[in-house]
Amino acid sequence: MSVWLARVWGSADARLALSFWPWSLLAQPAPLPERLLAAAPEAVIDDARDQWGSTGPAFTAEVHATYVAALRDPAHIHAICEEYRAAAGIDRGHDRADLTAGRRIACPLLALWGTPGALDDWYGDVGGPLELWRVWADDVQGRALRAGHFFPEEVPDETALALSTFFAPPERRVGILS
């Protein structure tokens, strides 16, 4: 997931329910979400592309077809829904237990997100996504990319540069990460 789950669900309101409907819809018990996704995969992908800040040109016919194909596979759909169910349920309990026990992520952590967008707006009061992750880890790096939700498709070179920089030996990093 992209941000701390307890924070997302703890501050959930109409913005989340209406803007990022998968968080609430796909967390519902089976089989309703699975049936809805399977019934209209094109509509789901088109809505996500158009409403989450991504631009049309990034979605070539091939990219679009790949996403739609994934939503035609019942096992894939079920796995997606199970991820959202866990985020709304058991993962939150695990997060609380880890925080209470003082468990932290020991390895470097990279956070990338699209901007302008909800992560900047909704979590600005706590310093944005990087500060959310600093609750969990000491070595948090990352930044916003000028793109929407599907930033790997929209700005693939910038995404690849951020990843290769993050995974490079520290002495070879070019300083594009916060």
Buried (B, 14 or more C-beta within 10 A) or exposed (E): EBBBBBBBBEEBEEEBEEBBBBBBBBBBEEEEBBEBBBEEBEEBBBEBBEBBBBEEEBBEEEBBEEBBEBBEEEEEBBEBBBBBBBBBEEBBEEBEEEBEEEEEBEEBBBBBBBBEBBBBEBBEEBEBBBBBBBBBBEEBBBBBBEBBBBBBBBBEEBBEBBEEBBEEEEEEBEEEBE
